[in-house]
Amino acid sequence: MTFAINADMVRDAARRIVPLARRTPVLTSRSLDDRAGLSLFLKCENFQRGGAFKIRGASNLILSLTPDQLTRGVVAFSSGNHAQATAIAARHVGATATIVMPHDAPRSKMEATRAQGATIVTYNRFTEDREAVAARIVAETGAVLVPPFDHPLVMAGQGTAALELMEEIPDLDALLVCVGGGGLLSGSATIAKDIRPAIRVFGVEPELASDAARSLAAGERIAIPPPDTIADGLRTPVTGKLAFPIIRHHVEAILTVSEDEIRAAMRLVIERMKMIIEPSSAVTVAAAISGRLPAGISRLGLVISGGNVDLDFLKTL
């Protein structure tokens, strides 16, 4: 089958994004291992530039633009992490950035995006279409759209997180990755299966945002109403058109976790690892310690997607 990306594109992205993306650490925790009954290896993108994995995909696309394209600026739509990543990459190359963000996005993410020099245009996620808002800006300005997940260069860039993880820990039995639009999962699955064909790949999402699980079960993309989950980075109502065929081919299952499990996982990581992760990251930890994974897995890699969370929200834990 022919897919939007392949492993060579992920490796090319790894070389291209060196000026902007950090090589983040892989951490372990005996306490988490004991809870999961597995050896867990956490690829900590919460220590990434911008606080999340999104800089990988955004910079791979933006660093591929021509000088003429850069003079017209870039536009992105995001609840926060992709917004910051696009703003950082645009600032690096001297391009203007306009970011379409939901009015209820975490305050910390909006402030961080503005701090990178980006212009923010807000919308109501329950009554407006963010892609339509972004398309209107592109039509008016001629700027280049930087999608948050469903673009080959973005997907390949996101996959570099799993590439680094498997370079460091090559003998993983399985890989656990959160899924919103599917860019991170599709990129990660592509490179993981190329490096280690026998590896088992699983996606994770909130029960309240289970579009990917429903889609995989149905064999086709299924859209849901805008989900109201604390995992704001996973509120995408439907998996990407380019990402879904890759997920369907490479991913064994999509696991779901409850809001209470997400909160408990965040608190566990804070208490045991002294590390802050955001709800979208915590879904993988929640799944790992839930007992939902099938038998035959002992060494499990988790992509911790980011650590951008409001301090006010942390108090609720």
Residue, then its C-alpha position, 0 to 999 in steps of 0.5 A: m500500500t502507498f501511504a502519505i509518508n514512509a520511514d525515509m521521510v521521518r529520517d529526513a525530518a530528523r536531520r532537517i529539524v536539528p536547528l529547532a527540536r531538542r533530543t528529549p530524554v527517555l526516563t524510567s520510574r520504578s514506581l510506575d513500573d510496579r503499578a504497570g507490571l511492565s518496564l516503561f520507557l517514557k520519551c519525555e516531549n514535555f522537555q521539548r522546545g515549546g513544551a511539546f512534540k509539536i515543534r517537530g512537525a511544524s519545524n519540518l514543514i516551515l524549514s521546507l518552505t521557499p523564501d517566497q513562501l516565507t515572505r507571505g507568512v504562515v497560518a495555523f489552527s491549534s488548541g495550543n501546542h501546535a500554535q506555540a510550535t508554529a510561532i517558534a518555527a516562524r520566528h526562527v525563519g523570520a516569518t509572520a505567524t497567525i494562529v487560530m485558537p479556541h477562545d477556551a484554550p488554556r491561558s498558558k498556551m495562549e500567552a506562550t504563543r503570543a510571547q513568540g510574536a504570533t497574532i492570535v485569532t480566536y474562535n468558538r470550537f462549539t459553533e465555528d469551524r477552525e479550518a474555515v477560519a484559517a482558510r479565510i485568513v490564507a485566502e486574504t493574505g496568501a499565507v501558507l497553512v501549517p496544519p496541526f497533523d494531516h500533512p506529510l511533512v508534519m506527520a513525518g516530523q512528529g514521527t521523529a520522537a519515536l525514532e529517537l526513542m527506538e534509537e535509545i531503546p531498540d528492544l521495545d515490545a510495544l509503543l503507546v502513543c496518544v491520538g488526536g488528529g493522528g499525526l504523532l501516532s501515524g508518524s510514530a507507527t511508520i518509523a517504529k514498524d520500519i525499525r522493528p517490524a514485530i513491535r506492537v503499536f497502540g494508540v490512546e485517547p480519552e473515552l470522551a474523545s473516542d473518534a479514533a477508536r470508533s474509526l479503527a473498529a469501523g474501518e473508516r473515519i468517524a467524526i464525533p461532536p467536539p469532545d469536552t475532555i480535559a485532554d485539550g490536545l486530543r479534542t480533534p473530532v475526527t482522525g486525519k484523512l492522511a493519518f487514518p490509513i497508516i493507523r489502520h495498517h500499523v496500529e493494533a488497537i486504540l485504547t481509551v481512558s476515563e477523565d478520572e484515570i487521566r487525572a490520576a495518571m497526572r498526579l502519579v507522575i507528579e508524585r513519583m517522578k516529580m515531573i509535570i505532564e499535560p492531560s493529553s500526555a497522561v492518557t498513555v500513562a493511564a493506559a499503561i497502568s490500567g491493565r488494558l494492554p494485551a499479554g505478551i508485552s514486557r518492555l513498553g515505550l510511551v511517548i509523553s507528548g507534552g507538559n503545557v498545563d495551567l497551574d490553576f488546573l494542577k490545583t484541581l488534582 
